[in-house]
């Protein structure tokens, strides 16, 4: 009996240690957060269905509030298409100026805390935030929140201001470019190209080459925040998503940001669609219209897909 009792205690102790390790990484049992409910995390984890987002995460006793949203791209009609990943943003800055975010991808986990240098810059963590304050795990059909700090963590539903703001910015973009995003008639497209060609003879912030023409080097002023986009490859939706992201379009209108496209906007790279050129022309029409609207803030540098050379 004593031997069995000792073995039972030993097994119980081992199981408790295993349960503690698994709990730290989100395995096991925990409290299930219901939609519309706020919950303060203690030593137990909380499971949230993937569709119960967006969520506000409060680290410590209101030391820093973060918002978790689905990461969407926007199609040509402005409708969100979920990429099956999530982004975490600082609501104080995300919709007010150009700012960053942290991504949570499927089947991965993320530790929020001051030990992460990127998070310290994006979220401006105060001293009260622990090095590893909480862990967020992307499970098969749920998000798992696990508090690691004595200061605690709370989660609660929040209104999706990001989605509403993006729709508003897409409508504003339509006003700026003067119409819907669609393939221009041949004569209108030719006039657009001629207008942009005249504009680029003396393009802002470009050093001149040996012929006295604008060269390939752009020297932006320090006061202007560059947003650099590469390899769009006829994906109009991707450019729309960038333009509708946080306060970028507002910054373009205010003259304090620049869109720098590193070439290769043409040639769709989806399987079997390399020779399909209509989507490439739609995207180039949009870029040229943006150039006319923001002549000193939209720039296009030539990529290998923009050359007629067979070597490239």
Residue frames as qw, qx, qy, qz and C-alpha x, y, z in Angstrom:
[[0.000, 0.885, 0.466, 0.000, 0.00, 0.00, 0.00],
 [0.300, -0.794, 0.102, 0.518, 2.82, 2.40, 0.89],
 [0.412, -0.147, 0.600, 0.670, 4.56, 1.60, -2.38],
 [0.209, 0.606, 0.670, 0.375, 1.38, 2.21, -4.37],
 [0.140, -0.925, -0.283, 0.212, 0.77, 5.46, -2.45],
 [0.371, -0.598, 0.311, 0.639, 4.31, 6.63, -3.21],
 [0.339, 0.137, 0.694, 0.621, 3.91, 5.77, -6.88],
 [0.086, 0.788, 0.594, 0.137, 0.54, 7.56, -6.99],
 [0.214, -0.886, -0.057, 0.406, 2.07, 10.70, -5.47],
 [0.405, -0.352, 0.514, 0.669, 4.99, 10.49, -7.88],
 [0.270, 0.402, 0.724, 0.491, 2.67, 10.09, -10.86],
 [0.029, -0.889, -0.451, 0.069, 0.44, 12.91, -9.62],
 [0.304, -0.753, 0.149, 0.564, 3.45, 15.20, -9.23],
 [0.368, -0.096, 0.639, 0.668, 4.71, 14.33, -12.72],
 [0.176, 0.629, 0.688, 0.315, 1.28, 14.93, -14.26],
 [0.138, -0.910, -0.258, 0.294, 1.04, 18.29, -12.47],
 [0.329, -0.555, 0.362, 0.672, 4.42, 19.35, -13.89],
 [0.292, 0.190, 0.736, 0.581, 3.43, 18.25, -17.38],
 [0.056, 0.795, 0.600, 0.067, 0.10, 20.06, -17.05],
 [0.222, -0.831, -0.046, 0.507, 1.93, 23.23, -15.98],
 [0.306, -0.301, 0.552, 0.715, 4.24, 23.11, -18.99],
 [0.186, 0.419, 0.771, 0.443, 1.37, 22.41, -21.38],
 [0.045, -0.852, -0.485, 0.194, -0.76, 25.14, -19.81],
 [0.253, -0.642, 0.165, 0.705, 2.00, 27.69, -20.43],
 [0.064, -0.189, 0.651, 0.732, 1.79, 26.92, -24.13],
 [0.507, 0.127, -0.109, -0.846, -2.00, 26.78, -24.27],
 [0.493, -0.032, -0.834, -0.245, -2.72, 23.07, -24.06],
 [0.122, -0.198, -0.841, 0.489, -5.21, 21.53, -21.68],
 [0.112, -0.722, -0.670, -0.130, -8.41, 23.01, -20.32],
 [0.190, -0.077, -0.179, 0.962, -9.35, 26.60, -19.56],
 [0.250, 0.581, 0.468, -0.617, -12.11, 29.17, -19.41],
 [0.335, 0.404, 0.644, 0.557, -14.06, 29.66, -22.65],
 [0.028, 0.325, 0.119, -0.938, -14.71, 33.35, -23.27],
 [0.328, 0.623, 0.709, 0.025, -18.21, 34.00, -24.52],
 [0.252, 0.429, 0.318, 0.807, -18.88, 36.68, -27.11],
 [0.260, -0.755, -0.204, -0.567, -19.75, 39.96, -25.42],
 [0.768, -0.614, -0.152, 0.101, -17.94, 39.00, -22.19],
 [0.177, 0.803, -0.463, 0.331, -14.92, 40.63, -20.57],
 [0.938, -0.300, -0.151, 0.089, -12.51, 38.45, -18.63],
 [0.086, -0.853, 0.497, -0.133, -9.41, 39.04, -16.52],
 [0.840, 0.215, -0.491, 0.084, -6.83, 36.30, -16.92],
 [0.582, -0.703, 0.382, -0.147, -5.33, 34.76, -13.83],
 [0.353, -0.441, 0.812, 0.147, -3.50, 31.46, -13.80],
 [0.637, 0.325, 0.699, 0.014, -5.91, 29.86, -16.26],
 [0.132, -0.095, 0.540, 0.826, -5.96, 30.38, -19.98],
 [0.486, 0.513, 0.364, -0.607, -8.91, 31.60, -22.01],
 [0.357, 0.143, 0.778, 0.497, -10.08, 30.19, -25.33],
 [0.331, 0.576, 0.124, -0.737, -11.81, 32.43, -27.86],
 [0.700, 0.446, 0.543, 0.129, -13.43, 31.27, -31.13],
 [0.441, -0.001, 0.363, 0.821, -11.80, 32.68, -34.24],
 [0.032, 0.607, 0.512, 0.607, -14.97, 34.55, -35.18],
 [0.398, -0.823, -0.377, 0.150, -15.18, 36.36, -31.79],
 [0.487, -0.213, 0.095, 0.842, -12.72, 39.02, -32.95],
 [0.370, 0.581, -0.414, 0.595, -11.85, 41.94, -32.65],
 [0.720, -0.547, -0.379, 0.198, -10.60, 41.81, -29.07],
 [0.011, -0.869, 0.285, -0.404, -9.05, 44.38, -26.75],
 [0.818, -0.118, -0.417, 0.379, -6.06, 43.11, -24.75],
 [0.230, -0.902, 0.156, -0.330, -5.20, 45.04, -21.58],
 [0.728, 0.155, -0.497, 0.445, -1.71, 44.34, -20.24],
 [0.266, -0.007, -0.532, 0.804, -1.36, 44.97, -16.50],
 [0.001, -0.664, -0.603, 0.441, -3.71, 47.33, -14.73],
 [0.363, 0.893, 0.263, -0.031, -4.51, 49.35, -17.86],
 [0.440, -0.601, 0.340, 0.574, -0.77, 49.85, -18.50],
 [0.089, 0.330, -0.589, -0.732, -1.17, 49.23, -22.25],
 [0.692, 0.384, 0.476, -0.384, -4.24, 48.46, -24.35],
 [0.042, -0.282, 0.757, 0.587, -3.84, 46.62, -27.65],
 [0.735, 0.324, 0.182, -0.567, -6.41, 45.59, -30.26],
 [0.340, -0.138, 0.885, 0.286, -6.44, 42.29, -32.14],
 [0.615, 0.492, 0.020, -0.617, -8.12, 42.21, -35.57],
 [0.837, 0.272, 0.446, 0.166, -8.43, 39.82, -38.45],
 [0.181, -0.478, 0.452, 0.731, -5.88, 40.61, -41.16],
 [0.613, 0.604, 0.499, -0.107, -7.89, 41.32, -44.29],
 [0.226, -0.093, 0.447, 0.861, -7.07, 42.39, -47.77],
 [0.403, 0.560, 0.321, -0.649, -9.62, 44.43, -49.69],
 [0.520, 0.324, 0.676, 0.410, -10.97, 43.48, -53.09],
 [0.179, 0.225, 0.325, 0.901, -11.81, 46.02, -55.80],
 [0.335, -0.660, -0.467, -0.482, -15.24, 46.62, -54.27],
 [0.132, -0.567, 0.429, -0.691, -13.71, 47.26, -50.85],
 [0.881, -0.338, -0.109, -0.312, -15.01, 44.02, -49.36],
 [0.293, -0.661, 0.677, -0.134, -12.73, 42.39, -46.78],
 [0.897, 0.173, -0.399, -0.083, -11.18, 39.01, -47.58],
 [0.651, -0.678, 0.331, -0.083, -9.71, 37.30, -44.51],
 [0.471, 0.619, -0.627, 0.040, -6.12, 36.08, -44.90],
 [0.890, -0.270, -0.366, 0.000, -6.55, 33.66, -41.95],
 [0.545, 0.034, -0.415, 0.728, -4.04, 35.64, -39.88],
 [0.296, -0.881, -0.364, 0.064, -4.47, 38.30, -37.21],
 [0.389, 0.486, -0.197, 0.757, -2.77, 41.62, -36.48],
 [0.474, -0.676, -0.425, 0.372, -2.22, 43.31, -33.12],
 [0.277, 0.605, 0.089, 0.742, -2.12, 47.11, -33.11],
 [0.220, -0.296, -0.452, 0.812, -1.88, 50.04, -30.71],
 [0.115, 0.752, 0.626, 0.172, -5.29, 51.78, -30.98],
 [0.215, -0.803, -0.109, 0.546, -3.78, 55.08, -29.81],
 [0.105, -0.588, 0.447, 0.666, -1.77, 55.42, -33.00],
 [0.449, 0.111, 0.824, 0.328, -2.96, 52.88, -35.57],
 [0.297, 0.714, 0.604, 0.195, -5.80, 54.92, -37.08],
 [0.090, -0.951, -0.102, 0.277, -4.19, 58.32, -36.48],
 [0.090, 0.820, -0.493, -0.276, -0.80, 58.01, -38.18],
 [0.762, 0.379, -0.523, -0.056, 1.39, 55.61, -40.12],
 [0.463, -0.546, 0.623, -0.315, 2.26, 52.87, -37.67],
 [0.315, 0.279, -0.897, -0.137, 3.18, 49.22, -37.49],
 [0.844, -0.230, 0.071, -0.478, 1.56, 46.03, -36.25],
 [0.216, -0.364, 0.904, -0.051, 2.48, 42.53, -35.07],
 [0.702, 0.130, -0.454, -0.532, 1.16, 39.53, -37.00],
 [0.546, -0.196, 0.770, -0.265, -0.12, 36.22, -35.63],
 [0.466, 0.289, -0.666, -0.505, -0.11, 33.49, -38.30],
 [0.906, -0.142, -0.136, -0.374, -2.01, 30.17, -38.27],
 [0.956, -0.117, -0.212, 0.166, -0.55, 27.37, -36.13],
 [0.474, 0.385, -0.352, 0.709, 1.86, 29.73, -34.38],
 [0.482, -0.740, -0.409, 0.229, 2.21, 31.52, -31.05],
 [0.262, 0.665, -0.075, 0.695, 3.29, 34.99, -29.99],
 [0.513, -0.480, -0.466, 0.538, 4.64, 36.30, -26.68],
 [0.039, 0.869, 0.142, 0.473, 3.65, 39.89, -25.92],
 [0.662, -0.665, -0.115, 0.327, 6.16, 41.71, -23.75],
 [0.009, 0.968, -0.199, -0.151, 8.97, 44.23, -23.48],
 [0.624, -0.383, 0.575, 0.365, 11.72, 41.71, -24.34],
 [0.598, 0.475, 0.530, 0.368, 10.69, 41.99, -28.01],
 [0.270, -0.326, 0.101, 0.900, 12.47, 45.03, -29.47],
 [0.030, -0.285, -0.597, -0.749, 10.02, 45.42, -32.36],
 [0.328, -0.685, -0.644, -0.089, 7.04, 45.43, -29.99],
 [0.397, -0.554, -0.266, 0.681, 8.76, 48.01, -27.78],
 [0.128, -0.108, 0.300, 0.939, 9.01, 50.37, -30.75],
 [0.197, -0.368, -0.668, -0.616, 5.50, 49.77, -32.14],
 [0.481, -0.641, -0.583, -0.131, 3.59, 49.65, -28.84],
 [0.043, 0.620, -0.307, 0.721, 5.78, 51.98, -26.74],
 [0.712, -0.403, -0.571, 0.061, 5.57, 49.69, -23.72],
 [0.291, -0.822, 0.251, -0.419, 5.77, 51.40, -20.31],
 [0.091, 0.486, -0.810, 0.315, 8.06, 50.03, -17.59],
 [0.633, -0.147, 0.535, -0.540, 5.18, 48.11, -15.99],
 [0.891, 0.302, -0.163, -0.297, 4.98, 45.66, -18.91],
 [0.734, -0.418, 0.524, 0.115, 6.91, 42.45, -18.17],
 [0.046, -0.475, 0.730, 0.490, 9.45, 40.99, -20.57],
 [0.246, -0.143, -0.874, -0.395, 6.99, 38.18, -21.36],
 [0.357, -0.055, 0.346, -0.866, 3.61, 39.43, -20.23],
 [0.762, 0.201, 0.436, -0.435, 1.28, 37.00, -22.01],
 [0.192, -0.149, 0.857, 0.454, 1.25, 34.31, -24.69],
 [0.647, 0.413, 0.116, -0.630, -1.25, 34.23, -27.55],
 [0.328, -0.139, 0.896, 0.263, -1.63, 30.95, -29.45],
 [0.576, 0.300, -0.279, -0.707, -3.39, 30.40, -32.79],
 [0.498, -0.053, 0.856, -0.127, -5.03, 26.99, -32.44],
 [0.210, 0.196, 0.853, 0.435, -6.93, 24.98, -35.02],
 [0.102, -0.635, -0.594, -0.484, -10.26, 26.73, -34.47],
 [0.420, -0.868, -0.265, 0.022, -9.61, 29.09, -31.56],
 [0.268, 0.676, -0.374, 0.575, -7.27, 31.67, -30.06],
 [0.757, -0.455, -0.412, 0.225, -5.75, 30.83, -26.68],
 [0.010, 0.815, -0.228, 0.532, -4.74, 33.59, -24.25],
 [0.816, -0.308, -0.387, 0.301, -2.34, 32.78, -21.41],
 [0.174, -0.943, 0.146, -0.245, -1.27, 35.32, -18.78],
 [0.802, 0.107, -0.368, 0.458, 2.38, 35.15, -17.62],
 [0.180, 0.461, -0.265, 0.827, 2.52, 38.29, -15.47],
 [0.240, -0.370, -0.710, 0.550, 1.76, 39.00, -11.82],
 [0.133, 0.230, 0.058, -0.962, 0.27, 42.30, -13.05],
 [0.492, 0.419, 0.715, -0.266, -2.32, 40.32, -15.02],
 [0.023, 0.043, -0.601, -0.798, -3.99, 40.58, -18.40],
 [0.458, 0.438, 0.570, -0.524, -7.59, 41.23, -19.42],
 [0.072, 0.061, 0.717, 0.691, -9.42, 40.63, -22.70],
 [0.342, 0.536, 0.534, -0.557, -12.76, 41.96, -23.92],
 [0.477, 0.562, 0.573, 0.358, -14.65, 42.42, -27.21],
 [0.113, -0.526, 0.038, 0.842, -14.19, 45.73, -29.01],
 [0.563, 0.727, 0.247, -0.305, -15.91, 47.52, -31.91],
 [0.708, 0.134, 0.426, 0.546, -14.29, 46.99, -35.32],
 [0.083, 0.887, 0.020, -0.453, -13.26, 50.57, -36.07],
 [0.302, -0.399, 0.646, 0.577, -10.56, 49.38, -38.49],
 [0.342, 0.354, 0.811, 0.316, -13.04, 47.87, -40.95],
 [0.149, 0.882, 0.425, -0.138, -15.24, 50.98, -40.94],
 [0.165, -0.804, 0.238, 0.520, -12.23, 53.24, -41.36],
 [0.373, -0.157, 0.733, 0.547, -10.91, 51.25, -44.33],
 [0.309, 0.620, 0.696, 0.193, -14.24, 51.49, -46.15],
 [0.007, 0.942, 0.172, -0.288, -14.22, 55.24, -45.58],
 [0.265, -0.633, 0.468, 0.557, -10.69, 55.55, -46.97],
 [0.401, 0.165, 0.784, 0.444, -11.57, 53.53, -50.06],
 [0.218, 0.831, 0.511, 0.024, -14.46, 55.87, -50.72],
 [0.136, -0.891, 0.127, 0.413, -12.09, 58.80, -50.26],
 [0.421, -0.284, 0.659, 0.554, -9.64, 57.17, -52.71],
 [0.379, 0.536, 0.698, 0.288, -12.39, 56.95, -55.33],
 [0.058, 0.960, 0.219, -0.163, -13.02, 60.69, -54.88],
 [0.332, -0.709, 0.369, 0.501, -9.30, 61.46, -55.19],
 [0.350, -0.126, 0.742, 0.558, -8.75, 59.55, -58.44],
 [0.354, 0.309, -0.146, -0.871, -12.06, 60.74, -59.87],
 [0.769, 0.150, -0.317, -0.534, -13.92, 57.49, -60.46],
 [0.945, -0.211, 0.208, -0.138, -14.01, 53.73, -60.02],
 [0.271, -0.557, 0.742, 0.256, -10.98, 51.49, -60.32],
 [0.809, 0.367, 0.454, -0.069, -11.45, 49.89, -63.72],
 [0.579, 0.049, 0.483, 0.655, -9.76, 49.58, -67.10],
 [0.135, 0.652, 0.025, -0.746, -9.72, 52.97, -68.81],
 [0.716, 0.653, 0.243, -0.048, -10.87, 53.39, -72.41],
 [0.782, 0.179, 0.161, 0.575, -7.99, 53.45, -74.88],
 [0.249, 0.728, 0.075, 0.634, -8.05, 57.22, -75.56],
 [0.484, -0.836, 0.049, -0.253, -8.34, 58.08, -71.84],
 [0.880, -0.345, 0.128, 0.300, -5.45, 55.75, -71.03],
 [0.648, 0.386, 0.118, 0.646, -3.25, 57.37, -73.70],
 [0.044, -0.841, -0.011, -0.540, -4.01, 60.87, -72.37],
 [0.719, -0.690, 0.070, -0.034, -3.16, 59.68, -68.86],
 [0.858, -0.067, 0.127, 0.493, 0.22, 58.32, -70.00],
 [0.417, 0.602, 0.097, 0.674, 1.03, 61.56, -71.83],
 [0.329, -0.867, 0.001, -0.374, 0.16, 63.64, -68.76],
 [0.813, -0.543, 0.139, 0.156, 2.39, 61.54, -66.52],
 [0.776, 0.221, 0.130, 0.576, 5.24, 61.63, -69.05],
 [0.158, 0.778, 0.019, 0.608, 5.12, 65.44, -69.08],
 [0.579, -0.787, 0.057, -0.206, 5.08, 65.48, -65.29],
 [0.897, -0.321, 0.136, 0.272, 8.11, 63.20, -65.01],
 [0.592, 0.617, -0.050, 0.516, 10.33, 65.44, -67.12],
 [0.069, 0.567, -0.399, 0.717, 10.91, 67.43, -63.93],
 [0.735, -0.447, -0.498, -0.112, 9.89, 64.93, -61.26],
 [0.359, -0.816, 0.268, -0.365, 10.39, 66.01, -57.65],
 [0.665, -0.576, 0.468, -0.083, 13.24, 64.58, -55.56],
 [0.929, 0.213, 0.208, 0.220, 14.94, 62.84, -58.50],
 [0.339, -0.631, 0.397, 0.574, 18.58, 63.58, -59.23],
 [0.646, 0.692, -0.111, -0.304, 19.30, 64.28, -62.91],
 [0.891, -0.014, 0.314, 0.327, 21.48, 62.05, -65.04],
 [0.443, -0.287, 0.348, 0.775, 24.26, 63.07, -67.44],
 [0.167, 0.434, 0.609, 0.642, 21.59, 64.11, -69.99],
 [0.133, -0.102, 0.188, -0.968, 19.93, 66.46, -67.52],
 [0.633, -0.274, -0.465, -0.555, 16.88, 64.17, -67.24],
 [0.668, -0.490, 0.353, -0.434, 15.46, 62.66, -64.03],
 [0.319, 0.383, -0.867, 0.017, 17.56, 59.61, -63.16],
 [0.693, -0.227, -0.666, -0.159, 16.84, 56.51, -61.14],
 [0.400, -0.109, -0.633, 0.654, 17.72, 57.90, -57.69],
 [0.320, -0.761, -0.339, -0.450, 15.08, 59.41, -55.41],
 [0.348, 0.060, -0.537, 0.766, 16.20, 61.50, -52.42],
 [0.356, -0.723, -0.518, -0.286, 13.18, 62.05, -50.17],
 [0.084, -0.642, 0.328, -0.688, 13.25, 64.71, -47.45],
 [0.203, 0.055, -0.867, 0.451, 13.61, 63.46, -43.87],
 [0.378, 0.070, 0.385, -0.839, 10.20, 64.89, -43.01],
 [0.733, 0.178, -0.285, -0.592, 8.48, 62.47, -45.41],
 [0.615, -0.226, 0.733, -0.183, 7.70, 58.90, -44.30],
 [0.402, 0.329, -0.688, -0.507, 8.27, 56.40, -47.14],
 [0.795, 0.022, 0.522, -0.308, 5.98, 53.39, -47.57],
 [0.126, 0.488, -0.757, -0.417, 7.81, 50.97, -49.86],
 [0.834, 0.201, 0.386, -0.340, 5.89, 48.41, -51.93],
 [0.018, 0.475, -0.779, -0.409, 7.45, 45.79, -54.18],
 [0.061, 0.028, -0.963, -0.260, 6.29, 43.10, -56.63],
 [0.534, 0.200, 0.335, -0.750, 2.59, 43.91, -56.87],
 [0.067, -0.068, 0.924, 0.371, 2.37, 41.78, -60.03],
 [0.315, -0.247, -0.581, -0.708, -1.11, 42.87, -61.13],
 [0.346, -0.466, -0.782, 0.229, -2.67, 42.34, -57.68],
 [0.093, -0.595, -0.134, -0.787, -4.78, 45.50, -57.46],
 [0.676, -0.639, -0.331, -0.162, -6.22, 44.33, -54.13],
 [0.736, -0.247, -0.250, 0.579, -2.80, 44.44, -52.50],
 [0.249, 0.256, 0.001, 0.934, -2.24, 48.09, -53.41],
 [0.409, -0.613, -0.292, -0.610, -5.75, 48.98, -52.21],
 [0.766, -0.508, -0.365, 0.152, -4.99, 47.30, -48.89],
 [0.564, -0.058, -0.163, 0.808, -1.81, 49.35, -48.48],
 [0.009, 0.396, 0.152, 0.906, -3.59, 52.59, -49.34],
 [0.571, -0.588, -0.288, -0.495, -6.38, 51.85, -46.86],
 [0.721, -0.203, -0.525, 0.403, -4.00, 50.79, -44.08],
 [0.385, -0.544, -0.390, 0.636, -4.13, 52.92, -40.90],
 [0.090, 0.881, 0.177, -0.430, -3.60, 56.63, -41.74],
 [0.539, -0.108, 0.487, 0.678, -1.45, 56.27, -44.88],
 [0.253, 0.632, 0.540, 0.496, -3.93, 57.89, -47.28],
 [0.231, -0.946, -0.215, 0.081, -4.40, 60.77, -44.85],
 [0.528, -0.594, 0.261, 0.549, -0.63, 61.24, -44.71],
 [0.474, 0.248, 0.543, 0.647, -0.42, 61.29, -48.52],
 [0.061, 0.839, 0.433, 0.323, -3.03, 64.04, -48.64],
 [0.386, -0.903, -0.033, 0.187, -1.20, 65.98, -45.94],
 [0.492, 0.797, -0.304, 0.174, 2.09, 65.69, -47.84],
 [0.354, -0.707, 0.580, -0.197, 4.00, 63.92, -45.07],
 [0.737, -0.124, 0.663, 0.039, 4.25, 60.44, -46.62],
 [0.358, 0.542, -0.553, -0.522, 5.40, 58.95, -49.93],
 [0.919, 0.119, 0.348, -0.142, 4.42, 55.79, -51.81],
 [0.088, 0.652, -0.682, -0.318, 7.50, 54.25, -53.41],
 [0.941, 0.180, 0.205, -0.200, 6.76, 51.30, -55.72],
 [0.320, -0.573, 0.682, 0.321, 9.84, 49.21, -56.53],
 [0.327, 0.353, -0.676, -0.558, 8.70, 48.18, -59.98],
 [0.144, -0.026, -0.982, -0.116, 7.18, 44.90, -61.19],
 [0.464, 0.193, 0.404, -0.765, 3.57, 46.00, -60.91],
 [0.703, 0.339, -0.297, -0.550, 2.79, 44.11, -64.13],
 [0.539, 0.234, -0.800, -0.120, 2.55, 40.40, -65.03],
 [0.788, -0.376, 0.166, -0.458, 0.30, 38.33, -62.82],
 [0.136, 0.465, -0.870, 0.087, 2.30, 35.48, -61.26],
 [0.742, -0.025, 0.503, -0.442, -0.65, 33.24, -60.49],
 [0.464, -0.077, 0.840, 0.270, -0.42, 29.87, -62.22],
 [0.387, 0.428, 0.739, 0.346, -1.29, 30.09, -65.90],
 [0.104, 0.915, 0.377, -0.099, -1.98, 33.84, -65.88],
 [0.473, -0.409, 0.201, 0.754, 1.36, 35.35, -66.91],
 [0.217, 0.199, 0.552, 0.780, 0.03, 36.33, -70.36],
 [0.101, -0.793, -0.595, -0.086, -3.17, 37.88, -68.94],
 [0.377, 0.137, -0.068, 0.913, -2.57, 41.64, -69.16],
 [0.223, -0.715, -0.378, -0.544, -5.88, 43.31, -68.29],
 [0.635, -0.710, -0.259, 0.159, -5.22, 43.20, -64.53],
 [0.608, -0.155, 0.037, 0.778, -1.75, 44.66, -65.16],
 [0.136, 0.438, 0.297, 0.838, -3.26, 47.55, -67.13],
 [0.436, -0.773, -0.382, -0.256, -5.88, 48.21, -64.44],
 [0.683, -0.561, -0.152, 0.443, -3.14, 48.41, -61.81],
 [0.476, 0.020, 0.163, 0.864, -0.92, 50.66, -63.95],
 [0.074, -0.663, -0.386, -0.637, -3.89, 52.94, -64.67],
 [0.563, -0.773, -0.292, 0.011, -4.41, 53.27, -60.91],
 [0.667, -0.356, -0.007, 0.655, -0.72, 53.98, -60.25],
 [0.315, 0.289, 0.281, 0.859, -0.61, 56.64, -62.99],
 [0.260, -0.761, -0.380, -0.457, -3.75, 58.29, -61.63],
 [0.653, -0.676, -0.194, 0.280, -2.20, 58.34, -58.18],
 [0.584, -0.061, 0.113, 0.802, 0.92, 59.92, -59.67],
 [0.069, 0.556, 0.317, 0.765, -1.15, 62.75, -61.12],
 [0.486, -0.780, -0.312, -0.240, -2.96, 63.27, -57.82],
 [0.622, -0.745, 0.150, 0.190, 0.24, 63.14, -55.73],
 [0.681, 0.683, -0.190, 0.183, 3.06, 64.17, -58.11],
 [0.122, 0.711, -0.563, 0.403, 5.60, 64.74, -55.33],
 [0.533, -0.392, 0.617, -0.425, 4.70, 61.71, -53.25],
 [0.919, 0.147, 0.342, -0.128, 4.11, 58.75, -55.56],
 [0.100, 0.703, -0.640, -0.294, 7.16, 57.22, -57.23],
 [0.968, 0.165, 0.159, -0.097, 7.73, 54.21, -59.44],
 [0.163, -0.663, 0.682, 0.264, 11.19, 52.68, -59.83],
 [0.741, 0.367, -0.420, -0.374, 11.68, 50.32, -62.77],
 [0.704, -0.319, 0.627, -0.101, 11.93, 46.60, -62.09],
 [0.221, -0.240, 0.840, 0.433, 13.00, 43.72, -64.30],
 [0.344, 0.489, 0.801, 0.036, 9.39, 43.11, -65.44],
 [0.204, 0.873, 0.204, -0.394, 9.22, 46.72, -66.65],
 [0.091, -0.595, 0.566, 0.563, 11.92, 46.29, -69.26],
 [0.818, 0.469, -0.032, -0.330, 11.52, 45.13, -72.86],
 [0.159, 0.628, -0.759, -0.066, 14.96, 43.52, -72.76],
 [0.907, -0.007, -0.370, -0.203, 14.87, 39.77, -73.33],
 [0.453, 0.306, -0.682, 0.485, 17.92, 39.48, -71.04],
 [0.196, -0.184, 0.556, -0.787, 15.73, 40.52, -68.10]]
